[in-house]
Amino acid sequence: MSDDIVLTYRIETPGSVEKLAAKIASDQSTGTFVPLPGETPELKARVAARVLAVRHLEPASEPAFGRSHDDLAEPRVFQCGEADIAFPMEAIGTDLAALMTIAIAGTFSIKGFSGIRITGLKLPEAFGRAWPGPQFGIEGSKRLTGVSGRPIIGTIVKPALGLRPPESAAMVRELVEAGVDFIKDDEKLMSPAYSPLDERVKAIMPVVLDHEQRTGKKVMVAFGISATDPDEMMRNHDTVLAAGGNAAVVNINSIGMGAMAFLRKRSGLVLHAHRNGWDILTRHPSLGLDFSVYETVWRLLGVDQFQINGIGAKYWEPDESFRRSYAALRRPLFREDDRPLPVVCSGQWGGQAPETYAAARSTDLLYLCGGGVVSHPMGPAAGVRAVRQAWEAAVAGIDLATFAADRPELAASLRAFGGPDAKGA
């Protein structure tokens, strides 16, 4: 493997793609707007970024940045292309803040773009040695939930806001008795005045541990521990761990890379990454980052489970974006066990199981259903059974309606949520 850090940039410009690629390489390494004393050929040979290749794409008639920019107002053709640019390890090292500053964030301030998106990132093996990666990942999540040969079936405590600790505990009691594998706090629930984290943990964990004592099954409950102050977040982590918990929801964009690194070094919990805010970085197809670039950084930092929406999501993300995200998480970076568990979520119920399985060709995932479980017309227990039945049918290649003929839970789910071809609940 090369010692270079290689990024792929999709460039749109009213000028020359080649010139802008060269400008990225210069501006983000040794160059500036005037020649500098000490900028020798030897220096550039050692630490300057360099353009490896440029591939031209179909031009665009409208600029991605919009015509409100003065230099983009005139009608013209906008040239498009992909450029692979290599940054020497000597210039960046394995520090992720340096990588983000030099090769990613700084690029967007360069003049001349009408669109710029980072679509690829290849890192030397030194990054795999420098950063811990997932502590639990796919295999640890399956082991702790006692699930094998099928997806981990999960749900969310709803409503997202407003429930007090005893009310949350009552909901959890109903869900663990329903046979669910995983329950999480909504990402918006951290430690509000009406439900402080320590009181929520004290109310919920006895329910979980009592169910484990009676049945042998310990349902994984992920509590929201995110906080601005890393020390406070660590105290939240310790509260969950001391009470017998084994998972936490972390709002990764809100806490930042440094706090995530701080937490991972000390963590004894499965870290469930909620990526709220990622949409800011990616929603426009000609701006921002591809998920494969974004997830690489957070995977190195150590997330164990990664939310990626799903087929027929209730949010904006198209199905193809989910497929790419799932494929990105499935590929090992540097070793087989550095893969987080993909979390399929957002408006999911059993109806999307066949298409999800067709895209994933694996059951190594957490299938997270909110209303698809708790709003089942026969109750949450039937909701859990209906989702499991849908996945049994999907893996066996059997039509859901056919499979539901002697399975009332699945049949009721199909009627309530729109039929076997419906997407979203």
C-alpha positions as CSV (number, residue, x, y, z in Angstrom):
1,M,0.0,0.0,0.0
2,S,1.2,3.5,-0.8
3,D,2.5,5.9,1.9
4,D,0.5,8.7,0.3
5,I,-2.9,9.9,1.5
6,V,-5.0,10.0,-1.7
7,L,-8.3,12.0,-2.0
8,T,-10.6,12.1,-4.9
9,Y,-12.3,15.5,-5.6
10,R,-15.2,16.0,-8.0
11,I,-14.6,19.4,-9.4
12,E,-17.1,21.7,-11.2
13,T,-15.7,25.0,-12.5
14,P,-16.3,27.6,-15.3
15,G,-12.6,27.3,-16.0
16,S,-10.2,24.3,-16.2
17,V,-10.5,21.2,-14.1
18,E,-6.8,20.5,-14.4
19,K,-5.9,24.0,-13.2
20,L,-8.1,23.7,-10.2
21,A,-6.8,20.3,-9.3
22,A,-3.3,21.7,-9.4
23,K,-4.4,24.6,-7.3
24,I,-5.8,22.2,-4.6
25,A,-2.5,20.4,-4.6
26,S,-0.5,23.6,-4.3
27,D,-2.7,25.6,-1.9
28,Q,-3.2,22.7,0.5
29,S,0.5,21.9,0.8
30,T,3.5,24.1,0.0
31,G,2.1,26.8,-2.2
32,T,0.5,30.2,-1.6
33,F,-0.4,33.2,-3.8
34,V,3.2,34.4,-4.2
35,P,6.6,32.6,-4.3
36,L,8.0,32.2,-0.8
37,P,11.6,32.3,0.5
38,G,12.6,28.7,1.3
39,E,10.1,27.1,-1.1
40,T,12.8,25.0,-2.7
41,P,12.4,22.1,-5.2
42,E,13.7,19.8,-2.5
43,L,11.0,20.9,-0.1
44,K,8.2,20.5,-2.7
45,A,9.5,17.0,-3.6
46,R,9.3,16.0,0.0
47,V,5.9,17.4,1.2
48,A,4.0,18.9,-1.8
49,A,0.8,17.3,-2.8
50,R,0.6,16.2,-6.4
51,V,-2.2,15.5,-8.9
52,L,-2.1,11.8,-9.9
53,A,-5.0,11.8,-12.4
54,V,-7.8,13.8,-13.8
55,R,-10.9,12.2,-15.4
56,H,-13.4,14.4,-17.3
57,L,-17.1,14.1,-16.7
58,E,-20.1,15.5,-18.5
59,P,-20.3,19.3,-18.2
60,A,-23.1,21.1,-16.3
61,S,-25.3,23.9,-17.5
62,E,-26.1,25.2,-14.1
63,P,-23.5,25.9,-11.3
64,A,-23.9,23.8,-8.1
65,F,-23.2,26.9,-6.0
66,G,-26.0,28.9,-7.7
67,R,-25.9,32.0,-9.8
68,S,-26.0,34.4,-6.8
69,H,-22.1,34.3,-6.8
70,D,-20.9,37.2,-9.0
71,D,-18.4,35.1,-10.9
72,L,-21.1,32.5,-11.8
73,A,-23.9,34.8,-13.0
74,E,-23.1,34.7,-16.7
75,P,-24.5,31.9,-18.8
76,R,-21.7,29.4,-19.6
77,V,-20.8,25.7,-19.5
78,F,-19.3,24.4,-16.3
79,Q,-16.6,21.8,-16.7
80,C,-16.7,18.8,-14.5
81,G,-14.1,16.1,-13.6
82,E,-12.6,14.0,-10.9
83,A,-9.1,14.5,-9.7
84,D,-7.0,12.1,-7.6
85,I,-4.5,14.1,-5.4
86,A,-1.8,12.5,-3.2
87,F,-0.7,14.1,0.0
88,P,2.6,12.8,1.5
89,M,2.4,11.3,4.9
90,E,5.3,13.6,5.9
91,A,3.0,16.6,5.4
92,I,0.0,15.3,7.4
93,G,0.9,12.3,9.4
94,T,-1.8,10.2,11.0
95,D,-3.5,13.0,12.9
96,L,-7.2,13.2,11.8
97,A,-7.5,16.9,12.6
98,A,-4.6,17.6,10.3
99,L,-6.2,15.4,7.6
100,M,-9.5,17.3,7.9
101,T,-7.8,20.7,7.9
102,I,-5.4,20.2,5.0
103,A,-7.0,17.7,2.6
104,I,-10.7,18.2,3.3
105,A,-11.9,21.4,5.0
106,G,-9.5,23.8,3.5
107,T,-10.3,22.8,-0.1
108,F,-13.7,24.4,0.0
109,S,-12.4,27.9,0.5
110,I,-10.5,27.9,-2.8
111,K,-11.8,30.3,-5.5
112,G,-12.8,29.1,-8.9
113,F,-15.2,26.3,-8.0
114,S,-18.8,26.2,-9.0
115,G,-19.1,22.9,-7.2
116,I,-16.7,20.7,-5.1
117,R,-17.3,17.3,-3.5
118,I,-14.9,14.8,-1.9
119,T,-15.8,11.4,-3.2
120,G,-12.8,9.1,-2.2
121,L,-10.3,8.7,0.5
122,K,-7.4,6.1,0.7
123,L,-5.2,6.0,3.7
124,P,-1.9,4.3,4.4
125,E,-1.8,1.4,6.9
126,A,-0.2,3.7,9.4
127,F,-3.7,5.1,10.2
128,G,-4.9,1.6,11.1
129,R,-2.1,1.4,13.7
130,A,-2.6,4.9,15.0
131,W,-6.3,4.7,15.7
132,P,-8.3,2.1,17.7
133,G,-11.3,1.5,15.4
134,P,-14.4,-0.2,16.8
135,Q,-14.0,-2.0,20.2
136,F,-17.1,-4.2,19.6
137,G,-18.3,-3.7,16.1
138,I,-20.3,-6.4,14.3
139,E,-19.3,-9.4,16.3
140,G,-19.3,-7.7,19.7
141,S,-22.8,-6.3,19.1
142,K,-24.1,-9.8,18.1
143,R,-22.4,-11.4,21.1
144,L,-23.8,-9.0,23.6
145,T,-27.3,-9.2,22.2
146,G,-27.2,-13.0,21.8
147,V,-28.2,-12.7,18.2
148,S,-26.9,-14.8,15.3
149,G,-28.1,-15.8,11.9
150,R,-30.5,-12.8,11.6
151,P,-30.5,-9.0,12.1
152,I,-30.6,-7.5,15.5
153,I,-34.1,-6.1,15.9
154,G,-34.2,-2.8,17.6
155,T,-36.6,0.0,18.5
156,I,-36.6,3.5,20.0
157,V,-38.2,4.8,23.2
158,K,-41.1,7.1,22.0
159,P,-42.2,9.8,22.2
160,A,-38.7,11.1,21.7
161,L,-39.1,13.9,24.2
162,G,-41.3,14.4,27.3
163,L,-41.3,11.0,29.0
164,R,-40.1,11.1,32.6
165,P,-37.9,8.2,33.9
166,P,-40.7,6.0,35.3
167,E,-42.7,6.4,32.0
168,S,-39.6,5.5,30.0
169,A,-39.0,2.5,32.2
170,A,-42.6,1.4,31.6
171,M,-42.1,1.6,27.9
172,V,-38.8,-0.4,28.2
173,R,-40.5,-3.0,30.3
174,E,-43.1,-3.5,27.5
175,L,-40.4,-3.7,24.9
176,V,-38.1,-6.2,26.6
177,E,-41.1,-8.4,27.3
178,A,-41.9,-8.2,23.6
179,G,-38.6,-9.9,22.8
180,V,-36.8,-7.0,21.2
181,D,-33.0,-7.2,21.1
182,F,-32.0,-3.5,21.2
183,I,-33.6,-0.3,22.5
184,K,-32.2,3.2,22.2
185,D,-32.8,6.7,23.4
186,D,-33.7,9.0,20.6
187,E,-30.7,11.2,19.7
188,K,-32.6,14.2,21.0
189,L,-32.7,12.8,24.5
190,M,-29.6,13.4,26.5
191,S,-30.1,14.7,30.0
192,P,-33.0,17.2,30.1
193,A,-34.5,18.5,33.3
194,Y,-37.5,16.2,33.1
195,S,-35.4,13.1,32.5
196,P,-31.8,13.5,33.9
197,L,-29.7,10.6,32.6
198,D,-28.8,9.3,36.0
199,E,-32.5,9.0,37.0
200,R,-33.3,7.4,33.7
201,V,-30.6,4.8,34.1
202,K,-31.8,4.1,37.7
203,A,-35.3,3.5,36.4
204,I,-34.5,1.5,33.3
205,M,-31.6,-0.8,34.1
206,P,-33.4,-2.7,36.9
207,V,-36.0,-3.6,34.3
208,V,-33.4,-4.8,31.9
209,L,-31.5,-6.8,34.5
210,D,-34.6,-8.4,36.0
211,H,-35.6,-9.6,32.5
212,E,-32.1,-11.0,32.0
213,Q,-32.3,-12.8,35.4
214,R,-35.7,-14.4,34.4
215,T,-35.0,-15.2,30.8
216,G,-31.3,-15.2,30.2
217,K,-31.6,-12.5,27.6
218,K,-30.0,-9.1,28.2
219,V,-31.6,-6.5,25.9
220,M,-29.0,-3.9,24.8
221,V,-30.2,-0.4,25.8
222,A,-28.3,2.5,24.4
223,F,-28.6,5.6,26.6
224,G,-27.9,9.1,25.2
225,I,-24.7,10.3,26.8
226,S,-23.6,13.1,24.5
227,A,-22.4,16.3,26.1
228,T,-20.2,19.3,25.1
229,D,-17.8,18.7,27.9
230,P,-15.8,15.4,27.4
231,D,-15.5,15.0,31.2
232,E,-19.3,15.3,31.6
233,M,-19.8,12.8,28.8
234,M,-17.4,10.4,30.5
235,R,-19.3,10.7,33.7
236,N,-22.5,9.9,31.8
237,H,-20.7,6.8,30.3
238,D,-19.6,5.7,33.8
239,T,-23.2,6.1,35.1
240,V,-24.4,3.7,32.4
241,L,-21.6,1.2,32.9
242,A,-21.8,1.1,36.7
243,A,-25.6,0.3,36.4
244,G,-24.9,-2.7,34.2
245,G,-25.5,-1.1,30.9
246,N,-23.5,-1.9,27.8
247,A,-24.3,0.7,25.1
248,A,-24.6,4.4,24.5
249,V,-25.9,6.7,21.8
250,V,-23.3,9.3,20.7
251,N,-24.2,12.3,18.5
252,I,-20.8,12.3,16.7
253,N,-21.1,15.6,14.8
254,S,-22.2,17.4,17.9
255,I,-19.4,16.2,20.2
256,G,-16.6,16.4,17.6
257,M,-13.6,14.2,16.8
258,G,-11.6,15.1,19.9
259,A,-14.4,14.2,22.3
260,M,-15.0,10.9,20.4
261,A,-11.3,10.0,20.7
262,F,-11.4,10.9,24.4
263,L,-14.4,8.7,24.9
264,R,-13.2,5.7,22.9
265,K,-9.9,5.4,24.8
266,R,-11.8,5.0,28.1
267,S,-15.0,3.3,27.0
268,G,-16.5,0.1,28.1
269,L,-19.7,0.6,26.2
270,V,-20.9,-0.2,22.7
271,L,-20.8,3.2,21.0
272,H,-23.9,3.7,18.8
273,A,-23.1,6.6,16.4
274,H,-26.0,8.9,15.4
275,R,-24.9,11.0,12.5
276,N,-27.4,13.9,12.8
277,G,-25.8,16.8,10.9
278,W,-24.2,14.7,8.3
279,D,-26.9,15.8,5.9
280,I,-25.4,19.4,6.0
281,L,-22.2,17.9,4.6
282,T,-23.7,15.7,1.9
283,R,-27.3,16.6,0.9
284,H,-26.3,18.6,-2.3
285,P,-24.8,16.0,-4.7
286,S,-22.2,18.4,-6.0
287,L,-21.0,19.7,-2.6
288,G,-19.6,18.2,0.6
289,L,-18.6,14.6,1.2
290,D,-19.6,11.1,0.2
291,F,-20.4,8.8,3.1
292,S,-17.4,6.6,2.4
293,V,-15.1,9.5,3.2
294,Y,-17.0,10.6,6.2
295,E,-17.4,7.2,7.8
296,T,-13.7,6.4,7.5
297,V,-12.8,9.1,10.0
298,W,-15.4,8.1,12.6
299,R,-14.7,4.4,12.1
300,L,-11.0,5.0,12.9
301,L,-12.1,7.0,16.0
302,G,-13.9,3.9,17.2
303,V,-17.7,3.9,16.6
304,D,-19.2,0.4,17.0
305,Q,-22.6,0.9,15.4
306,F,-23.3,3.4,12.6
307,Q,-26.8,4.7,11.6
308,I,-27.2,4.9,7.8
309,N,-31.0,5.3,7.2
310,G,-32.6,2.6,5.1
311,I,-34.7,1.6,2.1
312,G,-37.7,3.9,1.8
313,A,-36.4,6.1,4.6
314,K,-38.8,8.8,6.0
315,Y,-36.1,11.4,5.5
316,W,-34.7,12.8,2.2
317,E,-32.0,10.2,1.5
318,P,-32.6,8.0,-1.6
319,D,-32.3,4.3,-1.6
320,E,-29.2,4.3,-3.6
321,S,-27.4,6.4,-1.0
322,F,-28.3,3.8,1.6
323,R,-26.9,1.0,-0.6
324,R,-23.6,2.9,-1.0
325,S,-23.4,3.6,2.7
326,Y,-24.0,0.0,3.6
327,A,-21.3,-1.1,1.1
328,A,-18.9,1.4,2.6
329,L,-19.3,0.0,6.1
330,R,-19.0,-3.6,5.0
331,R,-15.5,-3.1,3.5
332,P,-12.7,-3.6,6.0
333,L,-10.3,-0.6,6.2
334,F,-7.2,-2.4,7.5
335,R,-8.5,-5.6,9.2
336,E,-11.6,-7.7,9.2
337,D,-12.8,-6.6,12.7
338,D,-12.6,-2.9,12.1
339,R,-16.2,-2.8,10.6
340,P,-19.0,-1.1,12.6
341,L,-22.4,-2.7,12.6
342,P,-24.6,-1.0,10.0
343,V,-27.8,0.4,11.6
344,V,-30.7,0.4,9.2
345,C,-33.3,3.0,10.4
346,S,-35.7,5.8,9.6
347,G,-39.3,4.7,9.0
348,Q,-38.4,1.0,8.9
349,W,-40.8,-1.9,9.3
350,G,-41.0,-5.4,7.9
351,G,-42.1,-4.3,4.5
352,Q,-38.6,-3.1,3.6
353,A,-36.9,-6.3,4.7
354,P,-36.8,-8.0,1.2
355,E,-35.3,-5.0,-0.6
356,T,-32.9,-4.4,2.3
357,Y,-31.7,-7.9,2.2
358,A,-31.4,-7.7,-1.6
359,A,-29.1,-4.7,-1.2
360,A,-27.1,-6.0,1.8
361,R,-27.0,-9.8,1.0
362,S,-26.3,-10.2,4.7
363,T,-28.0,-10.1,8.1
364,D,-25.1,-8.4,9.8
365,L,-27.1,-5.3,10.6
366,L,-29.2,-3.7,13.3
367,Y,-32.7,-3.2,11.9
368,L,-34.1,-0.3,13.9
369,C,-37.9,0.2,13.8
370,G,-39.8,2.9,15.8
371,G,-43.4,2.9,14.8
372,G,-42.9,-0.3,12.9
373,V,-42.7,-2.1,16.3
374,V,-44.4,0.0,18.9
375,S,-47.4,1.0,16.7
376,H,-48.2,-2.5,15.5
377,P,-52.0,-2.9,15.8
378,M,-51.5,-6.1,17.9
379,G,-49.0,-4.4,20.2
380,P,-45.2,-4.2,20.4
381,A,-44.6,-7.9,21.0
382,A,-46.5,-8.6,17.7
383,G,-44.5,-5.8,16.1
384,V,-41.2,-7.5,17.0
385,R,-42.5,-10.9,15.8
386,A,-43.7,-9.3,12.5
387,V,-40.3,-7.8,11.8
388,R,-38.6,-11.1,12.5
389,Q,-41.1,-12.9,10.2
390,A,-40.5,-10.4,7.4
391,W,-36.8,-11.0,7.7
392,E,-37.3,-14.8,7.7
393,A,-39.3,-14.4,4.4
394,A,-36.7,-12.0,2.9
395,V,-33.8,-14.4,3.6
396,A,-35.8,-17.4,2.3
397,G,-36.8,-15.5,-0.8
398,I,-40.5,-15.8,-0.1
399,D,-43.1,-13.1,-0.9
400,L,-44.2,-11.3,2.3
401,A,-47.9,-11.7,1.5
402,T,-47.5,-15.5,1.0
403,F,-45.4,-15.8,4.1
404,A,-48.0,-13.9,6.1
405,A,-50.8,-16.3,5.3
406,D,-50.4,-18.2,8.5
407,R,-48.5,-15.5,10.5
408,P,-51.1,-13.1,11.9
409,E,-48.5,-10.6,13.2
410,L,-46.9,-10.1,9.7
411,A,-50.3,-10.0,8.1
412,A,-51.5,-7.3,10.4
413,S,-48.3,-5.4,9.8
414,L,-48.8,-5.5,6.1
415,R,-52.4,-4.2,6.4
416,A,-51.5,-1.5,8.9
417,F,-48.4,-0.1,7.1
418,G,-49.4,-0.4,3.5
419,G,-48.8,-3.8,2.1
420,P,-45.7,-5.7,1.0
421,D,-44.6,-3.1,-1.6
422,A,-45.0,-0.1,0.7
423,K,-41.9,1.8,2.0
424,G,-42.0,3.4,5.3
425,A,-44.4,3.3,8.3
